[in-house]
Amino acid sequence: MTRKALLRSLVYLSLLLACAVVLLPLLAVFLTSLKTSGEISRGSGALTLPHDWLNYHNYVTAFRAGKMLRAFWNTAFILVFSIGGTVLIGSMAAFAIDRFRFRLRRLVVALFLVGSLVPSVTTQVATFKIVDSFGMFDSRWAPIVLYMGTDIVSIYIFLQFIRGIPISLDEAARIDGANSFTIYWRIILPLLKPAIATVVIIKGITVYNDFYIPFLYMPSENLGTISTSLFRFKGPFGAHWEDISAGAILVMVPTLVVFLFLQRFIYNGFTRGATK
């Protein structure tokens, strides 16, 4: 009994340490967002309590000066098209790889894996020239096209679910005269809802938090996203950390709300994908 109690105590201790690692940075950001510029300049610690708990001026400044409303709209526009393209391209690729038999099929899967292992920074010069040649530079379509390049993770998730769908459904549909696209659209895609939810969350968080691609391909102020809008408060002589922290809190709220609504789909998607 003593050994079991010790093991249980260690489990709870590890969970408390993990929660502290995750929550302490968020607490520091929240406390900083409530402080004044004077408190920040005096070098108060990140976890010190603010003088005024009702100081909401930093949030107003971050929302107005950071043009957060337009940034949310640009981010939502990019999210919808890039995630939609990722779901379609990834599910179609997974359907073709699993259901069709063709030469070099394994080589295609291997090339997807090799492509995901190449650091994207090493190909940015060529990618930038291609995007610029298509006239998409300094537009919202540049990051959309780049994000729609489906990674191996999305294809692998769809593959795990498609392999669990009986081929007899395809054969029955072909007897009724359905072609390959009809089978994919009417049978396979509706059965991929848990996988789609998982891919939407993974890709959505990646696109939502990305800073490099919007900063490089959309330099105009009117095309700023939520990640680049926070960069407005960083100047050559310092940074307004109280405004940046307030903006970070505003950015966290939508992701937290979406996660709370879709968490059961995330857990089910990962669990089913791991057991297939």
N, C-alpha and C positions, 0 to 999 in steps of 0.2 A: 504493500500500500504506500509505503514511503517513496519507493521508486516511481510509482505511477503519479503520485502527487508532485514529485520533482519534475518529471517529464511534462506534466500538464502545466506547471509553473513556467518551465522554459518555453513552451509553446505560446502561452499568453504573453510572456516577456518579449519574445520575438515579434509577435503581432503588435504590441505596443511600440516597439522600436520602429517597425515598418510604418506605422501610422504617424509617428513623430517625424520620420524622414519626409513623408509626403505632406503633412499638414503644416509643419513649421515654416517652410518657405511661403506657403499661401497665407499664413497668419502674418508673416513679416510684410508681405505685399499689402495686405489689408490695413495693417496698422500704419504703414508708410503713406497710404492713400488718404488717411485722415489727418496727417500732420501738415503744418504750414511750412513755407519755404524757410522761415527763420529756424524752426526746429531742425530741419534737415541741415541747414548751414552750420548749426552749432554742433553737429556731429553726434546727434543722439543715436543710440543703438537701434538696430532694425526691429528688435522686439520690445523696445520701450513704449510705454503707453502714450497716446497723443494727449495734448492738453485739452482739446475740445473734441468730444466724440460725435458731435453733430456738424462737423466741418465737411460740408458737401461741395464746397467751391471747387475743389480739385476735380470732381466728377463733371461739373459744369464746364470747366476749362478743357478737360480732356475731350468731352463730347463736342464742344463747339470749335475750339482751335484745332483739334485733331480731325475735324470733319468726319466724325465717326458714323453719322447716318449714311453719308455717301459711301464710306468705306464698307459698311455692312451691305449696302446694295451691290457694290462691285464684287464683294466676296460671295454673296449669295448667287449672283449671276454666274460667276465662274464655277461655283460648287455644283449648281444644277446641271450645267452642260458637261463639265468634266466627269462628274460621277455617273451621269447617264451614259456618256460614251464609254466609260470604263466598264460598266455593267454589260452593255451590249457587246462590246468587243471581246471582253473576257469570257462571257458566257458562250458566245459564238465560237471563239477559239477552242474553248474546252469541249464544246459539243462536237466540233470537227475532229479534234484529236482523239476523243473517246469513241465516237460512233463510226468514223470513216477509217478505212484501211488503205493506206497509200505508202509509197516508197519514202524512205527517210523520215518516217513519222517520229521515231525516237530522236533523230538528229534535230528535228524542229523543236522538240521539248528541251533538248540539251542546249540549243542556241538561245532559247528563252532564258535558261538559267545562266548561261555565260553572259548574256546581255545585262542581266540584273547584277552581275558581279563587277561589271566595269564601272568605276567611279564616274558619276555624271559630270563632275568638274572637268575631267580630262577631255570631254567631248563638247564643252560649252562653246568653244570658238567656232567649230563647224556647225553646231546647232544654231548659234546666233546668226551666222551667215545665211543658213537655210530659212530661218524665220523672217529675216529681213528681206530676203529675195522674194518671198511671198507677200510682202507688204503688210505683215501682221505686227511689226514692231510698234510699240507704243499703242497697243490696242488690247482689249480684253480677250481677244481670240488667241493671242500668243500663248499665255499660260494654259488656256483651255486645250489647245492642240497638244501641248507638251504634257499636260496631266492625263490626257486621254491615252497616252502610250501606256497600255496596260502592263503591269509588272507581273512577275511569275507568281507572286503571292495570290493575287486575285484569280489567275487561271488555275492555280493549284486548289484553291478553295472550291471553285466551281467544278473542277474535275472530281473531287471527292464526293460531291453530291450527285453528279451525273452518273458516276459509276454505281451508285446505290439505286438508280432508277432502272427497273427491269427493261431489257431490250424487247420483251414481248409487247410492250406498249407501242414501240416503234413499228414492230411487224404488223400489229393489228391496225394501226393507222395507215400503213402502206397498202394493206389489203383493201381498205376503204378508199384508196386513191389519193392519199395525202403525199405530198412531196417532202423533201428534207426540210425546207424552210417552214412548212406548215407544222411538221412534227416539232421543230424547235420552238415555234411561236405559240402553238396551242397546247403542247403537252409538256415539254421540258421546262420552258421558262416559268410557267405557273408553279411548278414543283420546286423551284429554286428560291422560294421566298426567304427561308432562313439564311441561305448563302448570300443572297442579295443584301439582306440586312447587315450581315457581317462585313461584306465588302464596302457597303455604303459607309459604315462607321469607320473602318480602317482608312479608306481613301479620303473620307470627309475630314477626319482629324488631320491627316497629312496635308491636305490642301488648305485647310483652315489655318494651320499653324505655319505654313511655309512663308518664308521671308525672301529667300534668295531669288526665286523666279519672278515674283511680282516686282521686286526692287530692280532687277536687271532689265526686264522687258516692258515695264510700264512706268517710266520715269515721271510722267506728268502728274501733277497734284490731283487733277480730277479723276485719275484712274487709280488712286491709292486704295489698298486693301486694309484690313484691320491690322495686319502685321506691319505694314509700311507706314500706317498713320501714326503709330506710336513712335516711329523714328523721327517725327517732326519735332519732338521735344528734346532731341539730342543736338546740341549746338557745338561750335568749336571751342567754347569756353566752359563747357560743363553740360550737365543734364538736369532737367527738372524731374527728379525722381518721384516727387509727390504726384505730379500729373501723369507720369508714365505708369505709376502703380495704380492710380485711379482708372486709367485706360485699360490696364491689364485686367482689373476686376470686371470692367464692362465687357471685355472680350471673353472672360471665363463664363459668364452667366449663360449665354446661349448654349455653349457646349455642355454645361452641367444639366440644363433643362432637357436637351435632346438625349443625353445619356440616360437620365432618369426615366424617360419615356420608352427608350429602346433597349434598355439593359437586358430584358429577358430574351430578346432576339439575339443579342450579342452572345450571351452565355449559351443559348441553345445552338447557335451557329458554330461556335468553337467546339462544343461538346460533340455534336453530331459529326462535324468534320473530322474530329480526332478519332472517332470510333468506326468510321467507314473504311 
